[in-house]
């Protein structure tokens, strides 16, 4: 394996001129193409030499069915084109090489090749652009106009949104430049001429690829800067699994093709593989929410409560007037949650204690609890949590709920300890003594 390397080529299906230049430059450095993949292409290390490459499009080739006769990889072209040897193929794209100084030119039907290229672009390239554009808008741009204050609240957020906007713009320009080239190529073929050179038309696509990669890197870095280390880890893991699955799909289609399986059966197996992949990725993306959402718990005796009415008020429950104390406990294998509800004529407090059993998911749990009200009352006006300080407690971080205007606070707090997240709601707020009790009782039981 030491004599083989993998390189990102930035392959654009219609840019055969740019692809040929890159492959010939690699050969001049001593790296000969062996195989083409979705992202990385495999090269074999050899002596530097001058190798000529050609990119062709064959309408008879299929991504799923067996190759047409005489089109197996490594075979020589017949008649005048025997100077060329097929190196690899993907879909309707074939790459040939020749080590002759002056190989015989290809005699091909430009109109048929252009139709094959259009078919390939309509089936894979253009849908992938549309999907990537939708993903970027959904993940990074949907809150740009609804909450512009949050966008400009920090440099990482602003950089992320700007990169997303430029990536979307370049994806649209990439599609536009392809159609511009296609229009000119069709006009040239009708006039009996060769299609226009492709290299300059592929520049927007190459820029958009770099921007999309930068976008996800910036996103992960912004999570690390904001302290969401576990969310950054899971985002990176999601991307790695996606890339591994994409490589697996490529290998699957290659094996099915070499086995001579019919197009219908191959396509059915590929669809099954993609369905399983979609289920796995969806579970990673949104299914975690079900894993750390506790099930409904059962009420227990008030004596089991870590924080009671008697401790908070300093007098017996009977002397407090109409006392009510309810304790619920629930959980999953990732986290558990205990809820206390204490009410009397002169005191009301509700608290949730979220026990994070998997430390790697701590930031994900915190992010979830900061976004929703849970079982505690939250003002009807939309708002969010802001960092604050409470001197009487030992929590690593404390957040208080604020209304949308960012001025009026609510009587609700989030207390962050190493192994748990505590949410407290108490009209009027706890006193200094009550804060000390909350800290002492709820962080240790």
Order of alpha helices (4+ residues) and beta strands (2+ residues): beta-alpha-beta-beta-beta-beta-beta-alpha-alpha-alpha-alpha-alpha-alpha-alpha-alpha-beta-alpha-beta-beta-beta-alpha-beta-beta-beta-beta-alpha
